[in-house]
Amino acid sequence: MFLGGGQVRSTRQLQRLVDHFRLARFRKSQLRVGTTIDSGVSIFGITGLKLGKECVIGPNVTLAASHLQSFCRLETEPSGSITIGDRTVVHRGVIIATYGGEIAIGNDVSVNPYTILYGHGGLTIGSGTRIAAHCTVIPANHRFEDSKLPIYKQGLTTSGITIGCNVWVAANVTITDGVEIGDGAVIAAGAVVTRNVGSNQVVGGVPAQLIKRRSNSSSNRSTK
């Protein structure tokens, strides 16, 4: 088979060409609302993806409204959904994959290079939140109670993760299933968050512990 002067040697190659043209058309349509998608982006289950206005999706980002499998394609039937709000920036190498759950990212969020966001039990990230590089947020845990049964046969728990608005998650943080992080919280670099974090709390360590609470800046101003 020949297409555009080049020979297509397999069904797989043909599918890649079709996906390429469909993705190019999708990228062009997003430019109408000011959203830019790098040419190196991989999208699976495109009908499960909703992007807001003026987003930036950087190079080598993976957006999968599905499980990550070798046979995933642009037209893969979604299992879950990804919603990304207005003016949110997803930087190089980030992986966002639903694994059957819902991922909702608010407005004006930044997700920095090589962070992993999964959706198994549901993931919500509030507006204005900053997530630094190399973070891992996975709303699922392997069950392992039975020592006689292989872990991969014991299934998962999937409680979900909620990250509030105006949160700063510093580099190399891991957030585990079932955690809720309140608005305005700060998670120190390298922390492993295994339990809830209250609004405006600063936590750090492995496992993460309370370091201090953010003060209300207006209360610190001089009254002279």
C-alpha positions in Angstrom: 0.0 0.0 0.0 1.2 3.5 -0.8 0.2 6.7 0.9 1.7 10.1 0.1 4.5 8.5 -1.9 5.7 6.2 0.9 5.0 2.5 1.3 2.9 1.3 4.2 4.1 -2.2 5.1 1.7 -3.2 7.9 -1.7 -2.5 9.5 0.2 -1.1 12.4 2.0 1.5 10.3 -1.3 2.5 8.7 -2.9 3.0 12.1 0.0 5.2 13.2 -0.4 7.3 10.1 -4.2 7.6 10.7 -3.5 8.5 14.4 -0.9 11.1 13.3 -3.4 12.9 11.0 -6.2 12.7 13.6 -3.9 14.2 16.3 -2.8 16.9 13.9 -6.4 17.8 13.2 -7.2 17.8 17.0 -4.2 20.1 17.7 -5.4 22.5 15.0 -8.9 22.6 16.5 -7.5 23.4 20.0 -5.6 26.4 18.6 -9.0 28.1 18.2 -9.3 28.4 22.0 -5.7 29.2 22.5 -4.6 25.8 23.6 -1.3 24.5 22.3 -0.3 20.8 22.1 3.2 19.8 21.2 3.7 17.5 18.2 5.4 14.9 20.5 2.3 14.4 22.7 0.8 10.9 22.9 -3.0 10.7 23.4 -5.0 7.5 24.0 -8.7 7.5 24.2 -9.1 11.0 22.8 -12.9 11.1 23.3 -12.3 10.9 27.1 -10.1 14.0 27.0 -11.4 17.6 27.6 -9.0 20.5 27.5 -9.8 24.1 28.7 -8.8 27.4 27.0 -5.2 28.5 26.7 -3.7 25.3 28.0 -0.2 24.3 27.1 0.6 20.6 26.7 4.3 20.2 26.4 6.6 17.8 24.5 6.5 14.0 25.2 3.5 14.3 27.4 1.2 11.2 27.6 -2.5 11.8 28.1 -4.3 8.4 28.4 -8.0 8.2 29.2 -7.3 4.5 29.6 -4.9 2.0 31.0 -1.4 2.3 29.6 -1.0 -0.6 27.3 1.1 -1.3 24.2 -2.1 -1.5 22.0 -3.6 1.8 23.1 -4.3 4.2 20.3 -5.9 7.6 19.8 -9.3 6.0 19.2 -9.1 3.6 22.1 -12.4 3.4 24.0 -11.8 5.5 27.2 -11.9 4.0 30.6 -12.3 7.1 32.7 -11.8 10.7 31.7 -9.2 13.5 31.9 -10.4 17.1 32.3 -7.8 19.9 32.3 -8.9 23.5 33.1 -8.1 26.8 31.5 -4.5 28.1 31.4 -3.1 24.9 32.9 0.4 24.0 31.8 1.6 20.4 31.6 5.3 20.2 31.0 7.7 17.8 29.3 7.4 14.1 29.9 4.4 14.2 32.3 2.2 11.0 32.2 -1.5 11.4 33.0 -3.4 8.2 32.8 -6.9 7.3 34.1 -6.7 3.5 34.7 -10.5 3.5 34.8 -10.9 6.6 37.1 -11.6 10.3 36.6 -8.8 12.9 36.6 -10.0 16.5 37.0 -7.3 19.3 37.0 -8.5 22.9 37.7 -7.6 26.2 36.2 -4.1 27.8 36.3 -2.4 24.6 37.5 1.2 23.7 36.6 2.4 20.1 36.3 6.1 20.1 35.9 8.4 17.7 34.0 8.2 13.9 34.5 5.5 13.9 37.1 3.1 10.9 37.0 -0.7 11.4 37.7 -2.9 8.3 37.7 -6.6 8.1 38.1 -7.6 4.7 39.4 -9.8 5.7 42.3 -10.2 9.3 41.2 -7.9 12.3 41.3 -8.9 15.9 41.8 -6.4 18.8 41.7 -7.7 22.3 42.6 -7.1 25.5 40.7 -3.9 27.4 41.2 -2.0 24.4 42.5 1.7 23.9 41.6 3.1 20.4 41.2 6.9 20.2 40.8 9.0 17.8 38.8 9.2 14.1 39.4 6.2 13.8 41.6 4.1 10.6 41.8 0.4 10.7 42.6 -1.3 7.3 42.4 -4.8 6.8 43.9 -4.4 3.0 44.2 -2.5 0.5 46.4 -1.8 -3.2 45.8 -3.3 -5.6 48.3 -0.8 -7.9 49.9 -2.4 -9.5 53.0 -2.1 -13.1 51.7 1.6 -14.1 51.7 0.8 -17.3 49.8 -0.9 -15.5 46.9 1.1 -13.4 44.4 0.6 -9.7 45.0 -0.5 -9.1 41.4 -3.5 -11.5 42.0 -4.8 -9.8 45.1 -6.2 -6.7 43.4 -6.1 -3.1 44.4 -7.7 -0.6 46.8 -8.7 2.6 45.1 -10.0 5.3 47.5 -9.0 8.3 45.5 -6.8 11.4 46.1 -7.9 15.0 46.4 -5.5 18.0 46.2 -7.0 21.4 47.0 -6.6 24.8 45.5 -3.4 26.9 45.8 -1.3 23.9 47.0 2.5 23.7 46.4 3.7 20.1 45.9 7.5 20.4 45.8 9.8 18.1 43.8 10.0 14.3 44.2 6.9 14.1 46.4 4.8 10.9 46.5 1.2 11.0 47.4 -0.5 7.7 48.2 -4.1 6.5 47.9 -6.8 7.9 50.1 -5.1 11.2 50.9 -6.8 14.6 51.0 -4.7 17.7 50.9 -6.4 21.0 52.0 -6.3 24.3 50.3 -3.1 26.3 50.7 -1.0 23.4 51.9 2.7 23.0 51.2 4.4 19.6 50.7 8.2 19.7 51.2 10.5 18.2 48.6 10.9 14.4 48.9 8.0 13.8 51.2 5.8 10.7 51.1 2.3 11.7 52.0 0.3 8.8 53.6 -2.4 10.7 55.5 -4.5 13.8 55.2 -3.0 17.3 55.2 -5.0 20.2 56.5 -5.5 23.5 54.9 -2.4 25.8 55.1 -0.3 23.1 56.7 3.3 22.6 55.8 4.4 19.0 55.9 7.6 17.1 55.1 9.5 13.8 55.7 8.9 10.1 55.2 6.2 9.6 56.1 5.2 13.3 56.0 4.6 15.1 59.3 3.4 18.5 60.2 6.2 21.1 60.2 4.2 24.3 60.8 1.1 26.1 59.7 1.2 29.0 57.3 0.3 32.3 58.9 -2.2 34.8 57.6 0.0 37.5 56.2 -2.5 40.2 57.1 -2.1 39.4 60.8 1.7 40.0 60.6 1.4 43.5 59.3 2.3 46.4 61.5 -0.6 48.2 63.1 1.3 51.4 63.6 
